[in-house]
Amino acid sequence: MLIWKYVASSTVIDVPKGHFSVYVGENNKKRFIVPLTYLNHSLFQTLLNLAEEEFGYAHQMGGLTLPCKEETFVKLIDDIQLT
């Protein structure tokens, strides 16, 4: 079951209740909408810790930016869905 979705960077979309957006990618950031429940998963928390180490709490993107490749993020989300 596909719960998260990729949102084209040129598209403005409201974030549905119970979800949040993250920006992922090395050079060209892509926006993903994911369920809030992922915040409690240990894999996602590890990624959040890496984001804090790399960006701190004040960075230029303005939104929650995760320091990983898009392919890595998609694999992580797939792994979370399997648990």
Jmol script that loads the backbone (N, CA, C; Angstrom):
load data "model"
ATOM      1  N   MET A   1       0.854  -1.172   0.000  1.00  0.00           N
ATOM      2  CA  MET A   1       0.000   0.000   0.000  1.00  0.00           C
ATOM      3  C   MET A   1       0.899   1.235   0.000  1.00  0.00           C
ATOM      4  N   LEU A   2       0.647   2.131  -0.912  1.00  0.00           N
ATOM      5  CA  LEU A   2       1.432   3.353  -1.027  1.00  0.00           C
ATOM      6  C   LEU A   2       0.799   4.429  -0.174  1.00  0.00           C
ATOM      7  N   ILE A   3       1.485   4.839   0.900  1.00  0.00           N
ATOM      8  CA  ILE A   3       0.935   5.827   1.819  1.00  0.00           C
ATOM      9  C   ILE A   3       1.563   7.196   1.580  1.00  0.00           C
ATOM     10  N   TRP A   4       2.834   7.245   1.240  1.00  0.00           N
ATOM     11  CA  TRP A   4       3.504   8.513   1.007  1.00  0.00           C
ATOM     12  C   TRP A   4       3.387   8.854  -0.461  1.00  0.00           C
ATOM     13  N   LYS A   5       3.667  10.088  -0.790  1.00  0.00           N
ATOM     14  CA  LYS A   5       3.684  10.428  -2.205  1.00  0.00           C
ATOM     15  C   LYS A   5       4.663  11.552  -2.467  1.00  0.00           C
ATOM     16  N   TYR A   6       5.174  11.523  -3.674  1.00  0.00           N
ATOM     17  CA  TYR A   6       6.085  12.566  -4.141  1.00  0.00           C
ATOM     18  C   TYR A   6       5.251  13.680  -4.734  1.00  0.00           C
ATOM     19  N   VAL A   7       5.616  14.906  -4.436  1.00  0.00           N
ATOM     20  CA  VAL A   7       4.922  16.067  -4.976  1.00  0.00           C
ATOM     21  C   VAL A   7       5.929  16.867  -5.780  1.00  0.00           C
ATOM     22  N   ALA A   8       5.626  17.101  -7.045  1.00  0.00           N
ATOM     23  CA  ALA A   8       6.539  17.856  -7.904  1.00  0.00           C
ATOM     24  C   ALA A   8       6.849  19.198  -7.266  1.00  0.00           C
ATOM     25  N   SER A   9       8.103  19.609  -7.361  1.00  0.00           N
ATOM     26  CA  SER A   9       8.525  20.834  -6.689  1.00  0.00           C
ATOM     27  C   SER A   9       7.798  22.065  -7.207  1.00  0.00           C
ATOM     28  N   SER A  10       7.303  22.020  -8.435  1.00  0.00           N
ATOM     29  CA  SER A  10       6.591  23.175  -8.982  1.00  0.00           C
ATOM     30  C   SER A  10       5.114  23.173  -8.596  1.00  0.00           C
ATOM     31  N   THR A  11       4.672  22.106  -7.958  1.00  0.00           N
ATOM     32  CA  THR A  11       3.276  21.980  -7.573  1.00  0.00           C
ATOM     33  C   THR A  11       3.101  22.390  -6.118  1.00  0.00           C
ATOM     34  N   VAL A  12       2.130  23.240  -5.872  1.00  0.00           N
ATOM     35  CA  VAL A  12       1.801  23.601  -4.497  1.00  0.00           C
ATOM     36  C   VAL A  12       0.605  22.752  -4.099  1.00  0.00           C
ATOM     37  N   ILE A  13       0.744  22.043  -3.005  1.00  0.00           N
ATOM     38  CA  ILE A  13      -0.338  21.178  -2.545  1.00  0.00           C
ATOM     39  C   ILE A  13      -0.431  21.305  -1.031  1.00  0.00           C
ATOM     40  N   ASP A  14      -1.651  21.325  -0.550  1.00  0.00           N
ATOM     41  CA  ASP A  14      -1.845  21.340   0.895  1.00  0.00           C
ATOM     42  C   ASP A  14      -1.459  19.985   1.458  1.00  0.00           C
ATOM     43  N   VAL A  15      -0.932  20.005   2.649  1.00  0.00           N
ATOM     44  CA  VAL A  15      -0.577  18.764   3.319  1.00  0.00           C
ATOM     45  C   VAL A  15      -1.814  18.271   4.047  1.00  0.00           C
ATOM     46  N   PRO A  16      -2.258  17.037   3.752  1.00  0.00           N
ATOM     47  CA  PRO A  16      -3.457  16.517   4.408  1.00  0.00           C
ATOM     48  C   PRO A  16      -3.258  16.373   5.914  1.00  0.00           C
ATOM     49  N   LYS A  17      -4.344  16.419   6.635  1.00  0.00           N
ATOM     50  CA  LYS A  17      -4.307  16.222   8.082  1.00  0.00           C
ATOM     51  C   LYS A  17      -3.650  14.877   8.382  1.00  0.00           C
ATOM     52  N   GLY A  18      -2.771  14.879   9.377  1.00  0.00           N
ATOM     53  CA  GLY A  18      -2.092  13.645   9.761  1.00  0.00           C
ATOM     54  C   GLY A  18      -0.837  13.360   8.951  1.00  0.00           C
ATOM     55  N   HIS A  19      -0.395  14.312   8.151  1.00  0.00           N
ATOM     56  CA  HIS A  19       0.795  14.158   7.319  1.00  0.00           C
ATOM     57  C   HIS A  19       1.695  15.382   7.466  1.00  0.00           C
ATOM     58  N   PHE A  20       2.913  15.281   6.949  1.00  0.00           N
ATOM     59  CA  PHE A  20       3.830  16.412   6.903  1.00  0.00           C
ATOM     60  C   PHE A  20       4.692  16.280   5.656  1.00  0.00           C
ATOM     61  N   SER A  21       5.312  17.368   5.279  1.00  0.00           N
ATOM     62  CA  SER A  21       6.151  17.327   4.081  1.00  0.00           C
ATOM     63  C   SER A  21       7.623  17.371   4.468  1.00  0.00           C
ATOM     64  N   VAL A  22       8.434  16.712   3.650  1.00  0.00           N
ATOM     65  CA  VAL A  22       9.883  16.736   3.803  1.00  0.00           C
ATOM     66  C   VAL A  22      10.500  16.989   2.437  1.00  0.00           C
ATOM     67  N   TYR A  23      11.693  17.561   2.455  1.00  0.00           N
ATOM     68  CA  TYR A  23      12.446  17.791   1.228  1.00  0.00           C
ATOM     69  C   TYR A  23      13.643  16.857   1.230  1.00  0.00           C
ATOM     70  N   VAL A  24      13.826  16.146   0.117  1.00  0.00           N
ATOM     71  CA  VAL A  24      14.846  15.110   0.029  1.00  0.00           C
ATOM     72  C   VAL A  24      15.615  15.271  -1.281  1.00  0.00           C
ATOM     73  N   GLY A  25      16.884  14.983  -1.233  1.00  0.00           N
ATOM     74  CA  GLY A  25      17.708  15.005  -2.440  1.00  0.00           C
ATOM     75  C   GLY A  25      19.006  15.728  -2.183  1.00  0.00           C
ATOM     76  N   GLU A  26      19.963  15.484  -3.057  1.00  0.00           N
ATOM     77  CA  GLU A  26      21.273  16.100  -2.864  1.00  0.00           C
ATOM     78  C   GLU A  26      21.324  17.509  -3.445  1.00  0.00           C
ATOM     79  N   ASN A  27      21.043  17.666  -4.719  1.00  0.00           N
ATOM     80  CA  ASN A  27      21.097  18.986  -5.345  1.00  0.00           C
ATOM     81  C   ASN A  27      19.708  19.559  -5.566  1.00  0.00           C
ATOM     82  N   ASN A  28      18.875  18.828  -6.256  1.00  0.00           N
ATOM     83  CA  ASN A  28      17.500  19.254  -6.503  1.00  0.00           C
ATOM     84  C   ASN A  28      16.593  18.581  -5.489  1.00  0.00           C
ATOM     85  N   LYS A  29      16.112  19.348  -4.547  1.00  0.00           N
ATOM     86  CA  LYS A  29      15.261  18.802  -3.490  1.00  0.00           C
ATOM     87  C   LYS A  29      13.873  18.497  -4.044  1.00  0.00           C
ATOM     88  N   LYS A  30      13.342  17.343  -3.664  1.00  0.00           N
ATOM     89  CA  LYS A  30      11.975  16.969  -4.013  1.00  0.00           C
ATOM     90  C   LYS A  30      11.161  16.896  -2.739  1.00  0.00           C
ATOM     91  N   ARG A  31       9.905  17.262  -2.852  1.00  0.00           N
ATOM     92  CA  ARG A  31       9.016  17.300  -1.691  1.00  0.00           C
ATOM     93  C   ARG A  31       8.206  16.009  -1.629  1.00  0.00           C
ATOM     94  N   PHE A  32       8.185  15.406  -0.448  1.00  0.00           N
ATOM     95  CA  PHE A  32       7.396  14.208  -0.203  1.00  0.00           C
ATOM     96  C   PHE A  32       6.422  14.491   0.928  1.00  0.00           C
ATOM     97  N   ILE A  33       5.243  13.902   0.838  1.00  0.00           N
ATOM     98  CA  ILE A  33       4.232  13.985   1.890  1.00  0.00           C
ATOM     99  C   ILE A  33       4.187  12.617   2.566  1.00  0.00           C
ATOM    100  N   VAL A  34       4.404  12.597   3.880  1.00  0.00           N
ATOM    101  CA  VAL A  34       4.434  11.330   4.614  1.00  0.00           C
ATOM    102  C   VAL A  34       3.551  11.418   5.857  1.00  0.00           C
ATOM    103  N   PRO A  35       3.056  10.281   6.334  1.00  0.00           N
ATOM    104  CA  PRO A  35       2.205  10.272   7.530  1.00  0.00           C
ATOM    105  C   PRO A  35       2.981  10.655   8.793  1.00  0.00           C
ATOM    106  N   LEU A  36       2.319  11.323   9.705  1.00  0.00           N
ATOM    107  CA  LEU A  36       2.929  11.696  10.985  1.00  0.00           C
ATOM    108  C   LEU A  36       3.406  10.482  11.773  1.00  0.00           C
ATOM    109  N   THR A  37       2.756   9.347  11.598  1.00  0.00           N
ATOM    110  CA  THR A  37       3.129   8.145  12.347  1.00  0.00           C
ATOM    111  C   THR A  37       4.571   7.729  12.080  1.00  0.00           C
ATOM    112  N   TYR A  38       5.136   8.128  10.944  1.00  0.00           N
ATOM    113  CA  TYR A  38       6.522   7.777  10.625  1.00  0.00           C
ATOM    114  C   TYR A  38       7.502   8.423  11.598  1.00  0.00           C
ATOM    115  N   LEU A  39       7.098   9.507  12.236  1.00  0.00           N
ATOM    116  CA  LEU A  39       7.979  10.186  13.186  1.00  0.00           C
ATOM    117  C   LEU A  39       8.356   9.284  14.358  1.00  0.00           C
ATOM    118  N   ASN A  40       7.527   8.300  14.657  1.00  0.00           N
ATOM    119  CA  ASN A  40       7.791   7.390  15.775  1.00  0.00           C
ATOM    120  C   ASN A  40       8.656   6.199  15.388  1.00  0.00           C
ATOM    121  N   HIS A  41       8.911   6.009  14.112  1.00  0.00           N
ATOM    122  CA  HIS A  41       9.670   4.842  13.661  1.00  0.00           C
ATOM    123  C   HIS A  41      11.173   5.090  13.824  1.00  0.00           C
ATOM    124  N   SER A  42      11.889   4.084  14.308  1.00  0.00           N
ATOM    125  CA  SER A  42      13.323   4.244  14.584  1.00  0.00           C
ATOM    126  C   SER A  42      14.132   4.590  13.332  1.00  0.00           C
ATOM    127  N   LEU A  43      13.774   4.038  12.178  1.00  0.00           N
ATOM    128  CA  LEU A  43      14.498   4.372  10.948  1.00  0.00           C
ATOM    129  C   LEU A  43      14.344   5.852  10.606  1.00  0.00           C
ATOM    130  N   PHE A  44      13.133   6.362  10.754  1.00  0.00           N
ATOM    131  CA  PHE A  44      12.887   7.769  10.440  1.00  0.00           C
ATOM    132  C   PHE A  44      13.559   8.667  11.475  1.00  0.00           C
ATOM    133  N   GLN A  45      13.560   8.246  12.731  1.00  0.00           N
ATOM    134  CA  GLN A  45      14.214   9.032  13.779  1.00  0.00           C
ATOM    135  C   GLN A  45      15.717   9.138  13.537  1.00  0.00           C
ATOM    136  N   THR A  46      16.310   8.072  13.019  1.00  0.00           N
ATOM    137  CA  THR A  46      17.729   8.119  12.664  1.00  0.00           C
ATOM    138  C   THR A  46      17.980   9.171  11.592  1.00  0.00           C
ATOM    139  N   LEU A  47      17.108   9.220  10.604  1.00  0.00           N
ATOM    140  CA  LEU A  47      17.233  10.220   9.543  1.00  0.00           C
ATOM    141  C   LEU A  47      17.048  11.633  10.091  1.00  0.00           C
ATOM    142  N   LEU A  48      16.132  11.799  11.031  1.00  0.00           N
ATOM    143  CA  LEU A  48      15.937  13.111  11.661  1.00  0.00           C
ATOM    144  C   LEU A  48      17.179  13.541  12.445  1.00  0.00           C
ATOM    145  N   ASN A  49      17.813  12.597  13.118  1.00  0.00           N
ATOM    146  CA  ASN A  49      19.046  12.914  13.853  1.00  0.00           C
ATOM    147  C   ASN A  49      20.155  13.352  12.903  1.00  0.00           C
ATOM    148  N   LEU A  50      20.246  12.695  11.752  1.00  0.00           N
ATOM    149  CA  LEU A  50      21.235  13.093  10.752  1.00  0.00           C
ATOM    150  C   LEU A  50      20.945  14.498  10.228  1.00  0.00           C
ATOM    151  N   ALA A  51      19.665  14.804  10.047  1.00  0.00           N
ATOM    152  CA  ALA A  51      19.275  16.141   9.579  1.00  0.00           C
ATOM    153  C   ALA A  51      19.672  17.197  10.604  1.00  0.00           C
ATOM    154  N   GLU A  52      19.461  16.893  11.871  1.00  0.00           N
ATOM    155  CA  GLU A  52      19.838  17.846  12.924  1.00  0.00           C
ATOM    156  C   GLU A  52      21.344  18.080  12.930  1.00  0.00           C
ATOM    157  N   GLU A  53      22.115  16.997  12.783  1.00  0.00           N
ATOM    158  CA  GLU A  53      23.572  17.125  12.774  1.00  0.00           C
ATOM    159  C   GLU A  53      24.056  17.949  11.582  1.00  0.00           C
ATOM    160  N   GLU A  54      23.448  17.729  10.423  1.00  0.00           N
ATOM    161  CA  GLU A  54      23.913  18.412   9.211  1.00  0.00           C
ATOM    162  C   GLU A  54      23.413  19.843   9.093  1.00  0.00           C
ATOM    163  N   PHE A  55      22.133  20.059   9.410  1.00  0.00           N
ATOM    164  CA  PHE A  55      21.521  21.363   9.164  1.00  0.00           C
ATOM    165  C   PHE A  55      21.246  22.168  10.428  1.00  0.00           C
ATOM    166  N   GLY A  56      21.164  21.521  11.570  1.00  0.00           N
ATOM    167  CA  GLY A  56      20.735  22.208  12.779  1.00  0.00           C
ATOM    168  C   GLY A  56      19.250  22.530  12.666  1.00  0.00           C
ATOM    169  N   TYR A  57      18.820  23.536  13.394  1.00  0.00           N
ATOM    170  CA  TYR A  57      17.398  23.882  13.368  1.00  0.00           C
ATOM    171  C   TYR A  57      17.101  25.102  12.510  1.00  0.00           C
ATOM    172  N   ALA A  58      18.122  25.746  12.012  1.00  0.00           N
ATOM    173  CA  ALA A  58      17.917  26.921  11.159  1.00  0.00           C
ATOM    174  C   ALA A  58      18.719  26.733   9.878  1.00  0.00           C
ATOM    175  N   HIS A  59      18.018  26.479   8.788  1.00  0.00           N
ATOM    176  CA  HIS A  59      18.699  26.342   7.508  1.00  0.00           C
ATOM    177  C   HIS A  59      17.868  26.991   6.413  1.00  0.00           C
ATOM    178  N   GLN A  60      18.457  27.137   5.247  1.00  0.00           N
ATOM    179  CA  GLN A  60      17.883  27.938   4.170  1.00  0.00           C
ATOM    180  C   GLN A  60      16.602  27.377   3.561  1.00  0.00           C
ATOM    181  N   MET A  61      16.405  26.076   3.568  1.00  0.00           N
ATOM    182  CA  MET A  61      15.266  25.485   2.861  1.00  0.00           C
ATOM    183  C   MET A  61      13.932  25.922   3.453  1.00  0.00           C
ATOM    184  N   GLY A  62      13.878  26.133   4.740  1.00  0.00           N
ATOM    185  CA  GLY A  62      12.639  26.586   5.351  1.00  0.00           C
ATOM    186  C   GLY A  62      11.747  25.459   5.825  1.00  0.00           C
ATOM    187  N   GLY A  63      11.830  24.298   5.220  1.00  0.00           N
ATOM    188  CA  GLY A  63      11.039  23.146   5.630  1.00  0.00           C
ATOM    189  C   GLY A  63      11.957  22.066   6.171  1.00  0.00           C
ATOM    190  N   LEU A  64      11.382  20.948   6.522  1.00  0.00           N
ATOM    191  CA  LEU A  64      12.159  19.826   7.034  1.00  0.00           C
ATOM    192  C   LEU A  64      12.921  19.197   5.872  1.00  0.00           C
ATOM    193  N   THR A  65      14.231  19.330   5.899  1.00  0.00           N
ATOM    194  CA  THR A  65      15.086  18.796   4.846  1.00  0.00           C
ATOM    195  C   THR A  65      15.862  17.616   5.401  1.00  0.00           C
ATOM    196  N   LEU A  66      15.839  16.499   4.668  1.00  0.00           N
ATOM    197  CA  LEU A  66      16.521  15.292   5.111  1.00  0.00           C
ATOM    198  C   LEU A  66      17.755  15.061   4.251  1.00  0.00           C
ATOM    199  N   PRO A  67      18.898  14.784   4.877  1.00  0.00           N
ATOM    200  CA  PRO A  67      20.162  14.664   4.156  1.00  0.00           C
ATOM    201  C   PRO A  67      20.389  13.271   3.578  1.00  0.00           C
ATOM    202  N   CYS A  68      19.689  12.956   2.516  1.00  0.00           N
ATOM    203  CA  CYS A  68      19.898  11.670   1.870  1.00  0.00           C
ATOM    204  C   CYS A  68      19.477  11.758   0.408  1.00  0.00           C
ATOM    205  N   LYS A  69      19.897  10.776  -0.351  1.00  0.00           N
ATOM    206  CA  LYS A  69      19.494  10.698  -1.752  1.00  0.00           C
ATOM    207  C   LYS A  69      18.023  10.307  -1.813  1.00  0.00           C
ATOM    208  N   GLU A  70      17.386  10.705  -2.894  1.00  0.00           N
ATOM    209  CA  GLU A  70      15.974  10.374  -3.076  1.00  0.00           C
ATOM    210  C   GLU A  70      15.757   8.860  -3.046  1.00  0.00           C
ATOM    211  N   GLU A  71      16.632   8.109  -3.700  1.00  0.00           N
ATOM    212  CA  GLU A  71      16.495   6.650  -3.749  1.00  0.00           C
ATOM    213  C   GLU A  71      16.595   6.042  -2.352  1.00  0.00           C
ATOM    214  N   THR A  72      17.482   6.579  -1.537  1.00  0.00           N
ATOM    215  CA  THR A  72      17.646   6.099  -0.163  1.00  0.00           C
ATOM    216  C   THR A  72      16.389   6.362   0.648  1.00  0.00           C
ATOM    217  N   PHE A  73      15.815   7.553   0.477  1.00  0.00           N
ATOM    218  CA  PHE A  73      14.598   7.905   1.205  1.00  0.00           C
ATOM    219  C   PHE A  73      13.439   6.992   0.803  1.00  0.00           C
ATOM    220  N   VAL A  74      13.284   6.753  -0.488  1.00  0.00           N
ATOM    221  CA  VAL A  74      12.201   5.883  -0.966  1.00  0.00           C
ATOM    222  C   VAL A  74      12.369   4.481  -0.396  1.00  0.00           C
ATOM    223  N   LYS A  75      13.600   3.971  -0.358  1.00  0.00           N
ATOM    224  CA  LYS A  75      13.847   2.644   0.224  1.00  0.00           C
ATOM    225  C   LYS A  75      13.511   2.636   1.706  1.00  0.00           C
ATOM    226  N   LEU A  76      13.896   3.683   2.424  1.00  0.00           N
ATOM    227  CA  LEU A  76      13.594   3.782   3.848  1.00  0.00           C
ATOM    228  C   LEU A  76      12.082   3.764   4.081  1.00  0.00           C
ATOM    229  N   ILE A  77      11.349   4.519   3.284  1.00  0.00           N
ATOM    230  CA  ILE A  77       9.889   4.556   3.419  1.00  0.00           C
ATOM    231  C   ILE A  77       9.294   3.186   3.120  1.00  0.00           C
ATOM    232  N   ASP A  78       9.809   2.518   2.090  1.00  0.00           N
ATOM    233  CA  ASP A  78       9.337   1.163   1.788  1.00  0.00           C
ATOM    234  C   ASP A  78       9.597   0.226   2.960  1.00  0.00           C
ATOM    235  N   ASP A  79      10.774   0.338   3.583  1.00  0.00           N
ATOM    236  CA  ASP A  79      11.101  -0.497   4.744  1.00  0.00           C
ATOM    237  C   ASP A  79      10.172  -0.201   5.921  1.00  0.00           C
ATOM    238  N   ILE A  80       9.864   1.064   6.136  1.00  0.00           N
ATOM    239  CA  ILE A  80       8.948   1.437   7.217  1.00  0.00           C
ATOM    240  C   ILE A  80       7.573   0.832   6.974  1.00  0.00           C
ATOM    241  N   GLN A  81       7.118   0.846   5.739  1.00  0.00           N
ATOM    242  CA  GLN A  81       5.794   0.305   5.425  1.00  0.00           C
ATOM    243  C   GLN A  81       5.726  -1.198   5.651  1.00  0.00           C
ATOM    244  N   LEU A  82       6.864  -1.877   5.548  1.00  0.00           N
ATOM    245  CA  LEU A  82       6.892  -3.326   5.734  1.00  0.00           C
ATOM    246  C   LEU A  82       6.894  -3.737   7.199  1.00  0.00           C
ATOM    247  N   THR A  83       7.190  -2.788   8.105  1.00  0.00           N
ATOM    248  CA  THR A  83       7.254  -3.145   9.526  1.00  0.00           C
ATOM    249  C   THR A  83       5.957  -2.839  10.229  1.00  0.00           C
TER     250      THR A  83
END
end "model"
wireframe off; spacefill off
backbone 0.3
color backbone group
